[in-house]
Amino acid sequence: MARGSVEAPVHLDRADTRPLSVQLADQVRAAVTEGVLRRGERLPSGRSLAAQLGVSRTVVNEAFQQLYAEGWVEGQHGSGTFVAGGMEHLPRKPVQARAADPIDPPPPQTTDREGARQAGLADLRPGAPWVGSVDRAAWRRAWRHAAEQPLDDSPDPRGQPRLRVLIAEHLRRVRGVRVGPENVMVTRGTGHGLDLVGAGLLGQGERAGVEEPGYRKAPAIFAARGGCPVPCRVDRQGLVVEELPEGLSALYTTPTHQYPLGGRLPVPRRERLLAWAHEQGTTVIEDDYDGEFRYDVAPLPALYGMDPDRVVLLGTLSKTLAPDLGIGWLVAAPETVEHLSRLRAQLSDRTPGQPQAATSLLLERGELDRHLRRMRLEYARRLRLLKRRLGPWLQGDTAGLHVFLPLPAAAVGPVVAGAAEQGVLVVDTTHCSFGAASVHGLVLGYGSADTAALEWACDVLERLLRDMTGNVT
Ligand SMILES: Cc1ncc(COP(=O)(O)O)c(C=O)c1O
């Protein structure tokens, strides 16, 4: 093996926030992985590398020690530092996804939300709330409070006791369900709640019903945990209970405001659904993602309240406050909460303490309620605008942050593409289907588009719809 000395291909950036020793170690690793530095090659001495880079010997020593520890370099006492052998087996390309994983297809427009905002596009893709109205002073106060809390060396996997009490009170007040802290587990959001259900309540290969069309992340998460998602039809009111298949261990549903068609599951259907679940021994997973936003009448109480032993309720602050906060809840019978908390402990799965402490203060001081009141007015204004402009085309209940606009299948692609050409981003139900779309149309989110963007989007959509629906039957 050649043992010649090489030039170290490194350059440190003092504007980079990472420590210099970390940058140096990263660059040596990258050079080895990419084959720029080869096995057996001798690295410059610590002294000359420090001089070359204009840093102290300590920086170089720290980086080398780390690289030694990880096995990237080896040294013989007094004879220098060499690129270690045996690195060839390290993976050079990303691990391949399993072909069977139902990963979301890429969105029709790959523009991220920030990119869309900067480009001045009207972004009506559903899923995002209006974070611009979050009271910054209250937000800062909450985080200062969080920073002042003592650090917990053994956090409770169910979440902080104070927050669990506050969430139980919030649910009693806002969603009309009677729960205590023993029913509440703090999660990082609905996706996390679904993952816990998939890992802890669904056995390998067990069947989990999901709404079709529906929230595509549910089948993706269940399948990733080894469950077998089964599409269950929904109509304009929600799940069609009479058609539910047998043998489901779990059933995911959005009864308050079906995603994406917007149905509100009527009480008789709720009763039939729970009777069916009881008979079948199926656990019902109720996603109450936007239950706090209703603009006409009070929301129907959560399904959970009708049968707390059979239903697991998932809630989130992603829509009511901001997805960035990463706080949600799972509400269930105390035994289920205990079972899932043991699982979380095993998986070392935590909800970080600081967002919990910040959320506690927001709840305690009534900031969340104030924010909800403000946002209900704002979203109601946006919804009125959409109904005024696109009313005859719209379908679904007046709740939440999106509306559904049914279209003939052949019109969907041209409308989505035509809108994008004019700077309006929308998605259609292919993004809400587990397999081929069974219902066709646009899912229009008004959470993150202001009234000016909505007016403009309505101009564009109105024109396109008149043209398209005139031409396509
Ligand atoms: C149906 C549905 N459930 C839940 C969520 C929120 O999920 P999370 O709390 O994981 O952000 C969304 C967000 O778009 C949603 O559309």
The ligand as a Gaussian input file, in Angstrom:
#p B3LYP/6-31G(d) Opt

LIG

0 1
 C      -56.497000      14.885000       7.626000
 C      -55.348000      15.505000       8.365000
 N      -55.024000      15.038000       9.578000
 C      -54.000000      15.579000      10.284000
 C      -53.235000      16.624000       9.796000
 C      -52.133000      17.203000      10.627000
 O      -51.131000      16.292000      10.818000
 P      -49.874000      16.613000      11.779000
 O      -50.408000      16.878000      13.137000
 O      -49.064000      15.358000      11.695000
 O      -49.190000      17.814000      11.215000
 C      -53.520000      17.118000       8.539000
 C      -52.688000      18.191000       8.004000
 O      -52.762000      18.590000       6.875000
 C      -54.611000      16.554000       7.805000
 O      -54.913000      17.009000       6.582000

